[in-house]
Amino acid sequence: MKHVLSALVMNQPGVLAHISGMLASRAFNIESLAVGETDIPEFSRMTFVVSGDDRVLDQVRKQLEKIVTVVQVIDFSKRNYVERDLMLIKVRTEGTSMTQVKELVEIFRGKIVDVQPHQVMIEISGPESKIAAFIDVMRPFGIIELVRTGRIALTRENIELATLRDREPVSTPV
């Protein structure tokens, strides 16, 4: 079973390496990882997907909470949330396929972001299933290259972060 977790972390050098190293050393496989600064510059949010049963999820969460630079861990499995992946994909468009590719991009609510003589680059975002379906319909045209961001997610309910705005940044060795 796949689990989506989010960790609010201090925005400091080495935090990503520390957390991913800790998970790897305990044989937890990260299937997806996305990290970015939040609206509070002192903090970043790490969203990652791990596989395993509830016991594995509980171990991952407990290990994350032990790390000094981790401020908050959210398990999305029991919450109502929205998740998205972002993908850029280059597809061949030789002959009459450009019209077909363009129609499929519109159906999937994607966007053509670059056009070259025999290829286009497409941006598409959505749930993992939508991204996978789009990849499948593009295969016959010839996928040249693709890159994905990894999953990001937010809960629909408000999780109080206001107290973090007043928190003094902590300097910790990594």
PyMOL commands that set and color helices and strands:
alter all, ss='L'
color gray80, all
select helices_A, chain A and resi 15-25+54-66+76-78+97-107+128-141+162-165
alter helices_A, ss='H'
color red, helices_A
select strands_A, chain A and resi 2-10+30-37+43-51+70-75+81-92+111-116+119-126+143-148+152-155
alter strands_A, ss='S'
color yellow, strands_A
deselect
rebuild
show_as cartoon
